[in-house]
C-alpha cells in the first residue's frame, strides 16, 4: 500500500517528474492527462509551467523548441485519443459504474461547458483540470465534425502549451532565484485551478437548481 501511495505522490510532484523522468516522462504524462479519462488527476498546468521554468534555468537540459514540440504533439495526440474513444466507445463510458477514477459528474460538468461555450469549450477547457480530460471525449460522444474538432484541438493545445511553458521559461531565464519559490508557485497553480473547477461546479448546481424551481411549461 505504501508503494502505491508513493507512486501517486511521485506522479503529482512535477519537480520529481522532470528531474527523474525528463522530457520523455513529461511528454507521456501530458498525453495521458489530455486523452485518457482515468488519468484526469495527473498534473497538467503546473507541470507545463515547471518544465518551461526548469528548461530556462538549465536544469532540464533540452532546447526550448524541442520541449514545446514534444508537449504540443502530446497534447494534440491526447485529445485525438479522447475524441476517438468517445466516438467509438463513449456509450460504455456513459454506462460505466462510478469509482475513484470516474464520476458521471465529470461528463455533466463538461457537457455544461459545451452548452455554454460550444466548441470553444475545447479551447477554454485546456486550462481547466478534469474538463481538459473529458472535453475531447464528449466531442467524440456527440460526433463533433472531425475537421471542426481538429481546429479547436490544435488551437487549444497551442495556446495552452505556449502560454504556460513560455511563461515558465522566461521567468526561469530572467529570474533564476525563482527556483527558491517553486513549491509556492505550484501551490498557487493548484489553488487557482481548483478554484476554477469548484466555481464551475457551483455554477452548474445553481443552474440545475434554477431549472428545477422554474420547470418549462
N, C-alpha and C positions, 0 to 999 in steps of 0.2 A: 504493500500500500504506500509506503514511504517513497518507493521508487517512482510510482505513478504520480504522486504529488510533486516530486522533484522534477519530473519530466514536464508537467504542466507549468510549474514555476519557471522553468527554463524557456518554454515557448512564449510566455508572457513577458519575458525580460529581453527587450530589444538590444540592450548592450551586450548581453551574453550571446544572443543570436548572431550579432555582427562579428564579435571578437572570436567566437569559436566556429561558426558556420560560414562566415564570409559571404561573398556575393551569391554563391550557389544556394545557400540556405535562405537568404533574404528573398531571392527570386522565387523559390519554391513556396515560401510562406505567403508571399503576395498572391501567387497563383491560387493557392488553396483557399485563402481568405476571401478572394473575389469570385470563386467559382464552385466551391463545394459546401453544401448547406450546413454540414456538421462542423465546419471549420470557422464559423462566424466569430468565435471568441478570440481568434488569433489577432495579434497586434497589426494594425494597418497604418493609421495616420502617423503615430509616433515612431513606428519602425521606418517609414519613409524619411521622416524628418531626421531621425538619429543617423540613418545610413548616409544621408546627404551631409550631415554635420561631420561625421567621422571621416568621410571622404575629403572634406575641406580641411580637416585637421591633419590628414595624412595617416590616421590610424587605420583606415580601410584603404589599403594600397591598390586602388583601381582608378582609372581615369573616370572623371565625372560623366563623360559621354557614354562610356560602357555601362556605368551604373544606371543611368537614365534609360538606356536602350533595353537592358535586361528587365528592369522593373516595368517599363512600359509594355513590353511584349507579354510579360507575365500577367499584367492587369487586363490587357485585351483578351488574351487566351483564356484567362479565368472566367471572364464574363461570357465568352463564347461557350465554355463548358457548361456554365449555369443555364444559358439560353437553350442549348440543345437538350440538356437534362430536363428542363421544364417542358420543352416541346414534345418530347417523346416519352418521358416518364413522370411528368408532373402530376398526373392523376394519382399515381401511387403515393406521391408525397402528400397530396391533399388528404388521402385516406389513412395516412400513417399515424400510428399511436404516438402520443406525446411522450417525450422523455427529456433528459437534461439537454440533449443536443438539438432538440426540435420542439418548438411550440407553435401551434397554429396561429398564435397571436403575431408571430413574426411575419407571416404571409398577410394577415389582416392589416397590419401597420404599413406594409409595403404597398398593398392594394390601395390603401387610403392615399399614400403619396402619389400613386399613379392617377388616382381620381382628381387630385388637386393640381398636379403639375404635368400630367400627361407623360409623353416620352422624356421630357426634361428631368423626370424623377431619376432616370438612369445617370444623368449628369450630377444633379444635386445629391443623389444617394451615394455617390462616390465618397462624399465627405461625412457620411453618417454610418457608424458601425451597425451591423445587422442588416439594415436596409441595403447597404453596399453588397452584401452577400445574396440577398433574396430578390433584389430588383431584376437581375437578368433571368432568374428562374421564373419569376412571374411573367416576364416578357415572353418567355417560351411557352408558358401555360396558356397565355392569351393569344398565342400565334401572331405576335407582332411581325410585321413585314421585315424580312431579313435585311434588306438594304437600309431601311429606317433604323433598325436596331444597330447595324454596323456604324452608322453615323453617330448615334448617341453614345455607343460603346467607346469608340475611338476618341471622340471629343471629350467625354468624361475622364477617360484614362489620361489623356494628355494634360488636362487641367489639374487633375489630382496629383499626378506624379511630378510634373514640373513645379507646381506651387510648393509642395512640401519638401521635395528633395532639394530644389534650388534654394529655398529659404534656409534650410539647414546647412547647405554647402557654403553659402555666402556668409552666414553668421559664423560658421567654423573658421572660414578664411580670415575674416576681418576681426573677429573677437575670439582668439584661441582660449581665453580664460573661461569661455562658456562651458568648457569641459567640466569645470568645477560645479556646474549647476544642472547637469544632465538629469539628475533624479527629480529636481523641482520642475523642469520643463516637461518631463514625461507625466508627472502627476497633474500638471496643468492641462496637458492634452487629454488625459483620461477624464478629468473633471469637465472639460468643455464638451467632449464628445458624449459623455454620459448625460450631461445636462440637455444636449440637443435631442438625444433619444428619449429621455424622460418627458421633455416638453412635447415631443411628437405623440407620445403615448397618452399624456394627459389631454392633449387636444383631441385625439381620437375618442377618448372616453367622453369628453364633453359633447362632441358632435353626436356620438351614439345616444347619449342621454337626451340631447335636444330632439333627436329623431324619435325617440321613444315617447317623449312627452308631447310631441306635435306630430302624430302619425298622419300620413297622407290620407286624404278622404277619397 
